[in-house]
Amino acid sequence: MATIKDIADEVGISKAAVSRILNHKGSFSQETIAKVERTARKLNYTPASVLQQEAAESSRLIAAIFPPAEFPYFGYLSSLLEQEAYNYGYHLMLCGSLFDREKEEACYRYLREKRICGVFLGSYTHDVTMLDEQDFPVVTMGYKLAENIPAVRTDNFSIGRIAAKHLLSKGCRKLLYITGYPGGLGVDLRYQGFAEEIRLRECELWTYEINMDMQILNDFSDIISQMILEHPDADGVFAETDRLALNCIQIYSGLGYRIPDEIKIITYGNIQFSFFSNPKLTLVQENTKEIARRAVELMVNLIEGGKSGGSNLCKEIIVPVSLNERKTT
Protein backbone atom coordinates (compact mmCIF):
# COMPACT_ATOMS: atom_id res chain seq x y z
CA MET A 1 0.00 0.00 0.00
CA ALA A 2 1.42 3.36 -1.09
CA THR A 3 2.34 5.98 1.52
CA ILE A 4 2.92 9.74 1.49
CA LYS A 5 6.68 9.00 1.56
CA ASP A 6 6.35 6.96 -1.68
CA ILE A 7 4.66 9.91 -3.39
CA ALA A 8 7.21 12.39 -1.99
CA ASP A 9 10.14 10.26 -3.21
CA GLU A 10 8.72 9.98 -6.73
CA VAL A 11 7.76 13.64 -7.07
CA GLY A 12 10.92 14.89 -5.35
CA ILE A 13 9.35 17.06 -2.64
CA SER A 14 8.99 16.70 1.12
CA LYS A 15 6.39 14.48 2.84
CA ALA A 16 4.99 17.59 4.54
CA ALA A 17 4.41 19.23 1.17
CA VAL A 18 2.68 16.13 -0.21
CA SER A 19 0.47 15.93 2.89
CA ARG A 20 -0.56 19.59 2.58
CA ILE A 21 -1.34 19.24 -1.13
CA LEU A 22 -3.46 16.09 -0.61
CA ASN A 23 -5.33 17.89 2.16
CA HIS A 24 -5.82 20.97 -0.03
CA LYS A 25 -3.75 23.24 2.15
CA GLY A 26 -0.88 25.58 1.47
CA SER A 27 0.15 27.51 -1.63
CA PHE A 28 1.77 25.40 -4.37
CA SER A 29 2.05 25.73 -8.13
CA GLN A 30 -0.61 24.04 -10.25
CA GLU A 31 2.13 21.98 -11.85
CA THR A 32 3.28 20.59 -8.46
CA ILE A 33 -0.31 19.91 -7.35
CA ALA A 34 -1.06 18.07 -10.61
CA LYS A 35 2.12 16.02 -10.34
CA VAL A 36 1.30 14.94 -6.77
CA GLU A 37 -2.28 14.01 -7.68
CA ARG A 38 -1.15 12.02 -10.76
CA THR A 39 1.43 10.15 -8.69
CA ALA A 40 -1.12 9.40 -5.95
CA ARG A 41 -3.49 7.91 -8.54
CA LYS A 42 -0.70 5.92 -10.19
CA LEU A 43 0.38 4.42 -6.85
CA ASN A 44 -3.24 3.80 -5.75
CA TYR A 45 -2.69 5.89 -2.65
CA THR A 46 -5.58 5.77 -0.16
CA PRO A 47 -5.74 8.46 2.57
CA ALA A 48 -5.70 7.26 6.15
CA SER A 49 -9.11 8.86 6.76
CA VAL A 50 -10.64 6.67 4.05
CA LEU A 51 -9.00 3.55 5.45
CA GLN A 52 -10.30 4.39 8.93
CA GLN A 53 -13.79 4.89 7.55
CA GLU A 54 -13.65 1.58 5.66
CA ALA A 55 -12.43 -0.20 8.79
CA ALA A 56 -15.27 1.29 10.81
CA GLU A 57 -17.83 0.25 8.20
CA SER A 58 -16.44 -3.27 7.85
CA SER A 59 -16.64 -3.73 11.60
CA ARG A 60 -20.43 -3.34 11.32
CA LEU A 61 -20.87 -5.67 8.35
CA ILE A 62 -22.82 -8.95 8.31
CA ALA A 63 -22.68 -11.25 5.29
CA ALA A 64 -25.47 -13.44 3.94
CA ILE A 65 -24.39 -16.48 1.90
CA PHE A 66 -27.43 -17.47 -0.11
CA PRO A 67 -28.15 -19.52 -3.26
CA PRO A 68 -28.04 -17.82 -6.68
CA ALA A 69 -30.38 -15.01 -7.72
CA GLU A 70 -32.54 -17.56 -9.57
CA PHE A 71 -34.04 -18.39 -6.14
CA PRO A 72 -36.35 -15.37 -5.62
CA TYR A 73 -37.21 -16.25 -2.02
CA PHE A 74 -33.71 -15.35 -0.88
CA GLY A 75 -33.96 -11.92 -2.50
CA TYR A 76 -37.02 -11.20 -0.36
CA LEU A 77 -35.37 -12.63 2.77
CA SER A 78 -32.25 -10.54 2.11
CA SER A 79 -34.26 -7.33 1.97
CA LEU A 80 -35.89 -8.14 5.30
CA LEU A 81 -32.54 -9.01 6.91
CA GLU A 82 -31.06 -5.77 5.60
CA GLN A 83 -33.86 -3.72 7.16
CA GLU A 84 -33.53 -5.48 10.51
CA ALA A 85 -29.72 -5.21 10.53
CA TYR A 86 -29.95 -1.49 9.82
CA ASN A 87 -32.07 -1.07 12.96
CA TYR A 88 -29.10 -2.38 14.97
CA GLY A 89 -26.55 -0.24 13.11
CA TYR A 90 -25.23 -3.02 10.87
CA HIS A 91 -25.01 -3.39 7.09
CA LEU A 92 -25.71 -6.54 5.06
CA MET A 93 -23.45 -7.88 2.30
CA LEU A 94 -24.74 -10.59 -0.07
CA CYS A 95 -22.54 -13.48 -1.20
CA GLY A 96 -23.24 -16.59 -3.27
CA SER A 97 -21.45 -19.93 -2.97
CA LEU A 98 -23.35 -21.50 -5.92
CA PHE A 99 -23.19 -24.83 -4.02
CA ASP A 100 -19.54 -25.15 -5.10
CA ARG A 101 -16.87 -26.18 -2.58
CA GLU A 102 -14.06 -24.07 -4.05
CA LYS A 103 -16.28 -21.00 -4.31
CA GLU A 104 -17.39 -21.61 -0.74
CA GLU A 105 -13.82 -21.67 0.57
CA ALA A 106 -12.94 -18.56 -1.46
CA CYS A 107 -15.99 -16.81 -0.04
CA TYR A 108 -14.91 -17.40 3.56
CA ARG A 109 -11.36 -16.22 2.79
CA TYR A 110 -12.77 -13.02 1.36
CA LEU A 111 -15.03 -12.49 4.38
CA ARG A 112 -12.10 -12.89 6.77
CA GLU A 113 -10.18 -10.27 4.81
CA LYS A 114 -13.15 -7.92 5.06
CA ARG A 115 -13.22 -8.47 8.85
CA ILE A 116 -16.85 -9.48 8.68
CA CYS A 117 -18.84 -9.57 11.94
CA GLY A 118 -20.98 -12.62 11.21
CA VAL A 119 -22.60 -14.75 8.51
CA PHE A 120 -26.16 -15.80 7.75
CA LEU A 121 -25.93 -19.10 5.89
CA GLY A 122 -28.87 -20.05 3.69
CA SER A 123 -26.87 -22.10 1.21
CA TYR A 124 -25.70 -25.64 1.89
CA THR A 125 -22.11 -26.15 2.98
CA HIS A 126 -19.94 -29.03 1.78
CA ASP A 127 -17.88 -29.15 4.98
CA VAL A 128 -19.34 -28.28 8.38
CA THR A 129 -15.88 -28.21 9.97
CA MET A 130 -15.05 -25.27 7.71
CA LEU A 131 -17.41 -23.14 9.81
CA ASP A 132 -15.61 -24.05 13.04
CA GLU A 133 -12.45 -22.49 11.61
CA GLN A 134 -14.04 -19.05 11.21
CA ASP A 135 -13.54 -16.33 13.82
CA PHE A 136 -17.03 -14.92 13.33
CA PRO A 137 -20.44 -16.36 14.35
CA VAL A 138 -22.57 -18.23 11.79
CA VAL A 139 -26.36 -18.54 11.91
CA THR A 140 -28.05 -20.95 9.49
CA MET A 141 -31.35 -19.91 7.92
CA GLY A 142 -34.07 -22.47 7.29
CA TYR A 143 -32.34 -25.58 8.56
CA LYS A 144 -30.24 -26.95 11.42
CA LEU A 145 -26.73 -27.74 10.20
CA ALA A 146 -25.01 -28.90 13.40
CA GLU A 147 -25.61 -28.83 17.14
CA ASN A 148 -22.95 -26.17 17.74
CA ILE A 149 -24.21 -23.81 15.00
CA PRO A 150 -27.19 -21.57 15.86
CA ALA A 151 -30.20 -21.73 13.53
CA VAL A 152 -33.42 -19.88 12.81
CA ARG A 153 -35.95 -22.02 11.00
CA THR A 154 -39.45 -23.41 10.82
CA ASP A 155 -40.38 -26.94 11.88
CA ASN A 156 -40.03 -28.66 8.51
CA PHE A 157 -41.28 -32.03 9.76
CA SER A 158 -44.48 -30.41 11.02
CA ILE A 159 -44.88 -28.55 7.72
CA GLY A 160 -45.01 -31.90 5.93
CA ARG A 161 -47.55 -33.28 8.39
CA ILE A 162 -49.78 -30.18 8.11
CA ALA A 163 -49.74 -30.43 4.30
CA ALA A 164 -50.59 -34.15 4.40
CA LYS A 165 -53.39 -33.76 6.94
CA HIS A 166 -54.95 -30.98 4.90
CA LEU A 167 -54.93 -32.97 1.64
CA LEU A 168 -56.24 -36.07 3.42
CA SER A 169 -59.03 -34.03 5.02
CA LYS A 170 -60.07 -33.01 1.51
CA GLY A 171 -60.44 -36.64 0.46
CA CYS A 172 -57.10 -37.11 -1.33
CA ARG A 173 -55.81 -40.68 -1.32
CA LYS A 174 -53.30 -40.80 -4.20
CA LEU A 175 -50.65 -38.25 -3.46
CA LEU A 176 -47.56 -36.78 -5.09
CA TYR A 177 -44.60 -35.03 -3.48
CA ILE A 178 -42.27 -32.94 -5.66
CA THR A 179 -39.14 -31.32 -4.25
CA GLY A 180 -35.92 -29.57 -5.09
CA TYR A 181 -34.32 -30.08 -1.68
CA PRO A 182 -30.53 -30.28 -2.32
CA GLY A 183 -29.77 -32.93 0.30
CA GLY A 184 -32.22 -35.48 -1.07
CA LEU A 185 -35.21 -37.22 0.50
CA GLY A 186 -33.07 -38.81 3.21
CA VAL A 187 -32.62 -35.45 4.94
CA ASP A 188 -35.72 -33.66 3.65
CA LEU A 189 -37.78 -33.23 6.81
CA ARG A 190 -40.79 -31.85 4.93
CA TYR A 191 -40.93 -35.07 2.94
CA GLN A 192 -40.47 -37.20 6.06
CA GLY A 193 -43.33 -35.49 7.87
CA PHE A 194 -45.55 -35.73 4.80
CA ALA A 195 -44.70 -39.39 4.16
CA GLU A 196 -45.27 -40.41 7.78
CA GLU A 197 -48.76 -38.96 7.82
CA ILE A 198 -49.58 -40.62 4.48
CA ARG A 199 -48.33 -44.01 5.75
CA LEU A 200 -50.51 -43.73 8.85
CA ARG A 201 -53.56 -43.47 6.58
CA GLU A 202 -52.28 -46.21 4.25
CA CYS A 203 -52.60 -44.03 1.18
CA GLU A 204 -50.44 -44.07 -1.95
CA LEU A 205 -47.48 -41.70 -2.33
CA TRP A 206 -45.07 -41.07 -5.22
CA THR A 207 -42.10 -38.70 -5.08
CA TYR A 208 -40.27 -36.66 -7.72
CA GLU A 209 -37.05 -34.68 -7.31
CA ILE A 210 -35.85 -31.55 -9.14
CA ASN A 211 -32.12 -31.27 -9.73
CA MET A 212 -30.04 -28.11 -9.31
CA ASP A 213 -29.76 -27.39 -13.05
CA MET A 214 -33.54 -27.33 -13.32
CA GLN A 215 -33.78 -24.98 -10.36
CA ILE A 216 -31.22 -22.53 -11.72
CA LEU A 217 -32.97 -22.52 -15.12
CA ASN A 218 -36.38 -22.35 -13.40
CA ASP A 219 -37.55 -25.05 -15.82
CA PHE A 220 -39.60 -27.78 -14.17
CA SER A 221 -42.01 -28.52 -17.00
CA ASP A 222 -40.50 -31.83 -18.12
CA ILE A 223 -40.50 -33.51 -14.72
CA ILE A 224 -43.92 -32.16 -13.75
CA SER A 225 -45.32 -33.38 -17.05
CA GLN A 226 -43.70 -36.77 -16.45
CA MET A 227 -45.21 -36.87 -12.95
CA ILE A 228 -48.68 -36.18 -14.32
CA LEU A 229 -48.41 -38.68 -17.20
CA GLU A 230 -47.18 -41.46 -14.89
CA HIS A 231 -49.91 -40.78 -12.30
CA PRO A 232 -52.86 -39.25 -14.13
CA ASP A 233 -55.27 -40.32 -11.39
CA ALA A 234 -53.36 -38.68 -8.52
CA ASP A 235 -55.66 -36.38 -6.57
CA GLY A 236 -53.28 -34.37 -4.37
CA VAL A 237 -49.86 -32.70 -4.72
CA PHE A 238 -47.56 -31.26 -2.09
CA ALA A 239 -45.02 -29.10 -3.92
CA GLU A 240 -42.12 -28.43 -1.55
CA THR A 241 -41.73 -24.78 -2.68
CA ASP A 242 -44.12 -22.18 -4.05
CA ARG A 243 -42.11 -21.96 -7.30
CA LEU A 244 -42.79 -25.64 -7.91
CA ALA A 245 -46.44 -25.25 -6.96
CA LEU A 246 -46.98 -22.38 -9.40
CA ASN A 247 -45.49 -24.51 -12.18
CA CYS A 248 -47.75 -27.42 -11.19
CA ILE A 249 -50.82 -25.17 -11.43
CA GLN A 250 -49.77 -23.99 -14.87
CA ILE A 251 -49.12 -27.47 -16.29
CA TYR A 252 -52.14 -29.19 -14.72
CA SER A 253 -54.37 -26.38 -16.01
CA GLY A 254 -52.77 -26.58 -19.45
CA LEU A 255 -53.57 -30.30 -19.60
CA GLY A 256 -57.22 -29.63 -18.82
CA TYR A 257 -57.31 -30.62 -15.15
CA ARG A 258 -59.80 -28.70 -13.01
CA ILE A 259 -58.22 -27.37 -9.80
CA PRO A 260 -59.24 -28.22 -7.09
CA ASP A 261 -62.00 -30.55 -8.36
CA GLU A 262 -59.70 -33.10 -10.03
CA ILE A 263 -56.34 -32.26 -8.41
CA LYS A 264 -55.59 -30.40 -5.18
CA ILE A 265 -52.29 -28.59 -4.70
CA ILE A 266 -50.65 -27.31 -1.52
CA THR A 267 -47.20 -25.85 -0.93
CA TYR A 268 -44.95 -24.33 1.69
CA GLY A 269 -44.02 -20.74 1.14
CA ASN A 270 -44.63 -17.06 1.37
CA ILE A 271 -47.80 -15.33 0.29
CA GLN A 272 -45.80 -12.67 -1.60
CA PHE A 273 -44.73 -15.21 -4.22
CA SER A 274 -48.16 -16.75 -4.73
CA PHE A 275 -50.05 -13.47 -4.83
CA PHE A 276 -50.69 -13.69 -8.58
CA SER A 277 -51.42 -17.41 -8.74
CA ASN A 278 -54.67 -18.43 -10.41
CA PRO A 279 -56.38 -20.06 -8.65
CA LYS A 280 -55.07 -18.72 -5.34
CA LEU A 281 -52.56 -21.19 -3.88
CA THR A 282 -53.13 -22.96 -0.57
CA LEU A 283 -50.06 -22.57 1.66
CA VAL A 284 -48.43 -23.84 4.77
CA GLN A 285 -47.37 -20.25 5.28
CA GLU A 286 -44.02 -19.02 6.58
CA ASN A 287 -43.70 -15.86 8.66
CA THR A 288 -40.62 -14.57 6.81
CA LYS A 289 -40.58 -11.20 8.58
CA GLU A 290 -40.42 -12.91 11.96
CA ILE A 291 -37.64 -15.21 10.73
CA ALA A 292 -35.59 -12.17 9.65
CA ARG A 293 -36.26 -10.32 12.92
CA ARG A 294 -35.27 -13.25 15.12
CA ALA A 295 -32.22 -14.08 12.98
CA VAL A 296 -30.79 -10.55 13.23
CA GLU A 297 -31.56 -10.38 16.93
CA LEU A 298 -29.70 -13.67 17.47
CA MET A 299 -26.77 -12.60 15.29
CA VAL A 300 -26.32 -9.27 17.08
CA ASN A 301 -26.35 -11.05 20.44
CA LEU A 302 -23.67 -13.44 19.16
CA ILE A 303 -21.52 -10.60 17.78
CA GLU A 304 -21.77 -8.36 20.81
CA GLY A 305 -21.55 -11.20 23.30
CA GLY A 306 -18.57 -12.92 21.64
CA LYS A 307 -18.67 -15.90 19.26
CA SER A 308 -20.24 -18.15 21.88
CA GLY A 309 -22.82 -15.50 22.69
CA GLY A 310 -23.02 -16.61 26.29
CA SER A 311 -24.26 -19.85 27.77
CA ASN A 312 -27.84 -18.59 28.15
CA LEU A 313 -28.28 -17.61 24.50
CA CYS A 314 -30.85 -19.66 22.58
CA LYS A 315 -29.02 -21.57 19.83
CA GLU A 316 -32.08 -22.64 17.83
CA ILE A 317 -35.17 -20.58 17.14
CA ILE A 318 -38.20 -22.22 15.53
CA VAL A 319 -40.71 -19.79 14.04
CA PRO A 320 -44.32 -21.11 13.83
CA VAL A 321 -46.14 -21.58 10.52
CA SER A 322 -49.85 -21.40 9.72
CA LEU A 323 -52.22 -23.04 7.23
CA ASN A 324 -53.63 -20.58 4.70
CA GLU A 325 -56.37 -22.44 2.85
CA ARG A 326 -57.19 -20.85 -0.49
CA LYS A 327 -58.55 -21.98 -3.86
CA THR A 328 -56.23 -24.86 -4.88
CA THR A 329 -57.60 -27.24 -2.24
C-alpha positions in Angstrom: 0.0 0.0 0.0 1.4 3.4 -1.1 2.3 6.0 1.5 2.9 9.7 1.5 6.7 9.0 1.6 6.3 7.0 -1.7 4.7 9.9 -3.4 7.2 12.4 -2.0 10.1 10.3 -3.2 8.7 10.0 -6.7 7.8 13.6 -7.1 10.9 14.9 -5.4 9.4 17.1 -2.6 9.0 16.7 1.1 6.4 14.5 2.8 5.0 17.6 4.5 4.4 19.2 1.2 2.7 16.1 -0.2 0.5 15.9 2.9 -0.6 19.6 2.6 -1.3 19.2 -1.1 -3.5 16.1 -0.6 -5.3 17.9 2.2 -5.8 21.0 0.0 -3.7 23.2 2.2 -0.9 25.6 1.5 0.1 27.5 -1.6 1.8 25.4 -4.4 2.0 25.7 -8.1 -0.6 24.0 -10.2 2.1 22.0 -11.8 3.3 20.6 -8.5 -0.3 19.9 -7.4 -1.1 18.1 -10.6 2.1 16.0 -10.3 1.3 14.9 -6.8 -2.3 14.0 -7.7 -1.1 12.0 -10.8 1.4 10.1 -8.7 -1.1 9.4 -6.0 -3.5 7.9 -8.5 -0.7 5.9 -10.2 0.4 4.4 -6.9 -3.2 3.8 -5.7 -2.7 5.9 -2.6 -5.6 5.8 -0.2 -5.7 8.5 2.6 -5.7 7.3 6.2 -9.1 8.9 6.8 -10.6 6.7 4.0 -9.0 3.6 5.4 -10.3 4.4 8.9 -13.8 4.9 7.5 -13.7 1.6 5.7 -12.4 -0.2 8.8 -15.3 1.3 10.8 -17.8 0.3 8.2 -16.4 -3.3 7.8 -16.6 -3.7 11.6 -20.4 -3.3 11.3 -20.9 -5.7 8.4 -22.8 -8.9 8.3 -22.7 -11.2 5.3 -25.5 -13.4 3.9 -24.4 -16.5 1.9 -27.4 -17.5 -0.1 -28.2 -19.5 -3.3 -28.0 -17.8 -6.7 -30.4 -15.0 -7.7 -32.5 -17.6 -9.6 -34.0 -18.4 -6.1 -36.3 -15.4 -5.6 -37.2 -16.3 -2.0 -33.7 -15.3 -0.9 -34.0 -11.9 -2.5 -37.0 -11.2 -0.4 -35.4 -12.6 2.8 -32.3 -10.5 2.1 -34.3 -7.3 2.0 -35.9 -8.1 5.3 -32.5 -9.0 6.9 -31.1 -5.8 5.6 -33.9 -3.7 7.2 -33.5 -5.5 10.5 -29.7 -5.2 10.5 -30.0 -1.5 9.8 -32.1 -1.1 13.0 -29.1 -2.4 15.0 -26.6 -0.2 13.1 -25.2 -3.0 10.9 -25.0 -3.4 7.1 -25.7 -6.5 5.1 -23.4 -7.9 2.3 -24.7 -10.6 -0.1 -22.5 -13.5 -1.2 -23.2 -16.6 -3.3 -21.5 -19.9 -3.0 -23.4 -21.5 -5.9 -23.2 -24.8 -4.0 -19.5 -25.2 -5.1 -16.9 -26.2 -2.6 -14.1 -24.1 -4.0 -16.3 -21.0 -4.3 -17.4 -21.6 -0.7 -13.8 -21.7 0.6 -12.9 -18.6 -1.5 -16.0 -16.8 0.0 -14.9 -17.4 3.6 -11.4 -16.2 2.8 -12.8 -13.0 1.4 -15.0 -12.5 4.4 -12.1 -12.9 6.8 -10.2 -10.3 4.8 -13.2 -7.9 5.1 -13.2 -8.5 8.8 -16.8 -9.5 8.7 -18.8 -9.6 11.9 -21.0 -12.6 11.2 -22.6 -14.7 8.5 -26.2 -15.8 7.8 -25.9 -19.1 5.9 -28.9 -20.0 3.7 -26.9 -22.1 1.2 -25.7 -25.6 1.9 -22.1 -26.2 3.0 -19.9 -29.0 1.8 -17.9 -29.2 5.0 -19.3 -28.3 8.4 -15.9 -28.2 10.0 -15.1 -25.3 7.7 -17.4 -23.1 9.8 -15.6 -24.0 13.0 -12.5 -22.5 11.6 -14.0 -19.0 11.2 -13.5 -16.3 13.8 -17.0 -14.9 13.3 -20.4 -16.4 14.3 -22.6 -18.2 11.8 -26.4 -18.5 11.9 -28.1 -20.9 9.5 -31.3 -19.9 7.9 -34.1 -22.5 7.3 -32.3 -25.6 8.6 -30.2 -27.0 11.4 -26.7 -27.7 10.2 -25.0 -28.9 13.4 -25.6 -28.8 17.1 -23.0 -26.2 17.7 -24.2 -23.8 15.0 -27.2 -21.6 15.9 -30.2 -21.7 13.5 -33.4 -19.9 12.8 -36.0 -22.0 11.0 -39.4 -23.4 10.8 -40.4 -26.9 11.9 -40.0 -28.7 8.5 -41.3 -32.0 9.8 -44.5 -30.4 11.0 -44.9 -28.5 7.7 -45.0 -31.9 5.9 -47.5 -33.3 8.4 -49.8 -30.2 8.1 -49.7 -30.4 4.3 -50.6 -34.2 4.4 -53.4 -33.8 6.9 -54.9 -31.0 4.9 -54.9 -33.0 1.6 -56.2 -36.1 3.4 -59.0 -34.0 5.0 -60.1 -33.0 1.5 -60.4 -36.6 0.5 -57.1 -37.1 -1.3 -55.8 -40.7 -1.3 -53.3 -40.8 -4.2 -50.6 -38.3 -3.5 -47.6 -36.8 -5.1 -44.6 -35.0 -3.5 -42.3 -32.9 -5.7 -39.1 -31.3 -4.2 -35.9 -29.6 -5.1 -34.3 -30.1 -1.7 -30.5 -30.3 -2.3 -29.8 -32.9 0.3 -32.2 -35.5 -1.1 -35.2 -37.2 0.5 -33.1 -38.8 3.2 -32.6 -35.4 4.9 -35.7 -33.7 3.6 -37.8 -33.2 6.8 -40.8 -31.8 4.9 -40.9 -35.1 2.9 -40.5 -37.2 6.1 -43.3 -35.5 7.9 -45.6 -35.7 4.8 -44.7 -39.4 4.2 -45.3 -40.4 7.8 -48.8 -39.0 7.8 -49.6 -40.6 4.5 -48.3 -44.0 5.7 -50.5 -43.7 8.9 -53.6 -43.5 6.6 -52.3 -46.2 4.3 -52.6 -44.0 1.2 -50.4 -44.1 -1.9 -47.5 -41.7 -2.3 -45.1 -41.1 -5.2 -42.1 -38.7 -5.1 -40.3 -36.7 -7.7 -37.1 -34.7 -7.3 -35.9 -31.5 -9.1 -32.1 -31.3 -9.7 -30.0 -28.1 -9.3 -29.8 -27.4 -13.0 -33.5 -27.3 -13.3 -33.8 -25.0 -10.4 -31.2 -22.5 -11.7 -33.0 -22.5 -15.1 -36.4 -22.3 -13.4 -37.6 -25.1 -15.8 -39.6 -27.8 -14.2 -42.0 -28.5 -17.0 -40.5 -31.8 -18.1 -40.5 -33.5 -14.7 -43.9 -32.2 -13.8 -45.3 -33.4 -17.0 -43.7 -36.8 -16.4 -45.2 -36.9 -13.0 -48.7 -36.2 -14.3 -48.4 -38.7 -17.2 -47.2 -41.5 -14.9 -49.9 -40.8 -12.3 -52.9 -39.2 -14.1 -55.3 -40.3 -11.4 -53.4 -38.7 -8.5 -55.7 -36.4 -6.6 -53.3 -34.4 -4.4 -49.9 -32.7 -4.7 -47.6 -31.3 -2.1 -45.0 -29.1 -3.9 -42.1 -28.4 -1.6 -41.7 -24.8 -2.7 -44.1 -22.2 -4.1 -42.1 -22.0 -7.3 -42.8 -25.6 -7.9 -46.4 -25.2 -7.0 -47.0 -22.4 -9.4 -45.5 -24.5 -12.2 -47.7 -27.4 -11.2 -50.8 -25.2 -11.4 -49.8 -24.0 -14.9 -49.1 -27.5 -16.3 -52.1 -29.2 -14.7 -54.4 -26.4 -16.0 -52.8 -26.6 -19.5 -53.6 -30.3 -19.6 -57.2 -29.6 -18.8 -57.3 -30.6 -15.1 -59.8 -28.7 -13.0 -58.2 -27.4 -9.8 -59.2 -28.2 -7.1 -62.0 -30.5 -8.4 -59.7 -33.1 -10.0 -56.3 -32.3 -8.4 -55.6 -30.4 -5.2 -52.3 -28.6 -4.7 -50.6 -27.3 -1.5 -47.2 -25.8 -0.9 -45.0 -24.3 1.7 -44.0 -20.7 1.1 -44.6 -17.1 1.4 -47.8 -15.3 0.3 -45.8 -12.7 -1.6 -44.7 -15.2 -4.2 -48.2 -16.8 -4.7 -50.0 -13.5 -4.8 -50.7 -13.7 -8.6 -51.4 -17.4 -8.7 -54.7 -18.4 -10.4 -56.4 -20.1 -8.6 -55.1 -18.7 -5.3 -52.6 -21.2 -3.9 -53.1 -23.0 -0.6 -50.1 -22.6 1.7 -48.4 -23.8 4.8 -47.4 -20.2 5.3 -44.0 -19.0 6.6 -43.7 -15.9 8.7 -40.6 -14.6 6.8 -40.6 -11.2 8.6 -40.4 -12.9 12.0 -37.6 -15.2 10.7 -35.6 -12.2 9.7 -36.3 -10.3 12.9 -35.3 -13.2 15.1 -32.2 -14.1 13.0 -30.8 -10.6 13.2 -31.6 -10.4 16.9 -29.7 -13.7 17.5 -26.8 -12.6 15.3 -26.3 -9.3 17.1 -26.4 -11.1 20.4 -23.7 -13.4 19.2 -21.5 -10.6 17.8 -21.8 -8.4 20.8 -21.5 -11.2 23.3 -18.6 -12.9 21.6 -18.7 -15.9 19.3 -20.2 -18.2 21.9 -22.8 -15.5 22.7 -23.0 -16.6 26.3 -24.3 -19.9 27.8 -27.8 -18.6 28.1 -28.3 -17.6 24.5 -30.9 -19.7 22.6 -29.0 -21.6 19.8 -32.1 -22.6 17.8 -35.2 -20.6 17.1 -38.2 -22.2 15.5 -40.7 -19.8 14.0 -44.3 -21.1 13.8 -46.1 -21.6 10.5 -49.8 -21.4 9.7 -52.2 -23.0 7.2 -53.6 -20.6 4.7 -56.4 -22.4 2.8 -57.2 -20.9 -0.5 -58.6 -22.0 -3.9 -56.2 -24.9 -4.9 -57.6 -27.2 -2.2 
